[in-house]
Amino acid sequence: MKSLSIIVPCYNEEQVIQQTYERIKSVISSLSYETFILFINDGSKDNTLNILKDIASKDQCVKIINFSRNFGHQPAVTAGINHCQTDLAVIIDADLQDPPEVIPDMLETMEREKANVVYCVRKTRAGESKFKLWSAKTFYRMLNRLSEVKFPIDTGDFRLIDSNIIREFNQLKEKGKYIRGLISWVGFKQVPFYYEREARFAGETKYPLKRMVALASKALLYFSKKPLLMATSLGFIAVVVGIILALWFVFGKIFGYTNAESGFTALMITVIFFGGIQLLTIGVLGQYIGILFDEVKERPEYIIETII
């Protein structure tokens, strides 16, 4: 009999976590798999951990990894995969936007297609603003244009992975993981599964605009060197423009078709233009150096306080 883990990262989910457990349990109880539910408590400040402890005390199939503080969604998912010892694993958020009821269909798709990954593609996204829908759509398409690896459009971390993916993922040493990107990078056979995404059952989103921008920046910087190429190109253009302007002023002074002492506005525009390009280039370079700085420190992605 094959074994299956359901990996559920949690952060301040007291309003929904009991319902999440009951819906997952209802789904997996009908499966012909040896199943486990792995909750990762990402430093919740509410009553999430106590509710999980109560669930685990009544269900031998439930395991809780409790972080020492909040490390973030991606480290929580990473911990789940690192501690997964089953043949298959489903990654699903606790907020019930991704319905557990589609898990049997995902398993059937994997078996039918003989795939290693079944990634879930959102046909609709209920309960989300037009701005978030537009920004997500724009980001994924921009990322695919800039990245050396092609990513599925309109997907999240909700997916089914097999032991090959689990094994290869656990060998990756980088700390700042963009998990859906890394799973695409690993390769093997990956197929889509289309579903209707529901509105959040309760509570507030754990990915406000600030965190979404940070995640997008991580994805772009970790999977593409094209921002560096673009910064270099801007620098080259700036040099060419500078040489042309210099020649214009020099020959203009010699042949008298321009007054090099005048033109304060043009001078300020030129200074601002070149200064802006320099700061932009330094900023892009600084982002990559920051990534190197975080990686060479070799701090762990997360710290576990208890395993229940």
CORMO-V757708 format. One record per helix or strand of 3 or more residues. SS is the DSSP state (a for helix, b for strand). FROM is the first residue (numbers start at 1). TO is the last residue. Records with the same first field share a line. If there is no record, write none. Layout:
SS: FROM-TO + FROM-TO
This chain:
b: 3-10 + 34-41 + 62-67 + 88-91 + 117-125 + 155-162 + 190-197 + 304-307
a: 17-28 + 48-58 + 73-82 + 100-113 + 130-146 + 163-169 + 179-186 + 209-223 + 226-255 + 264-297
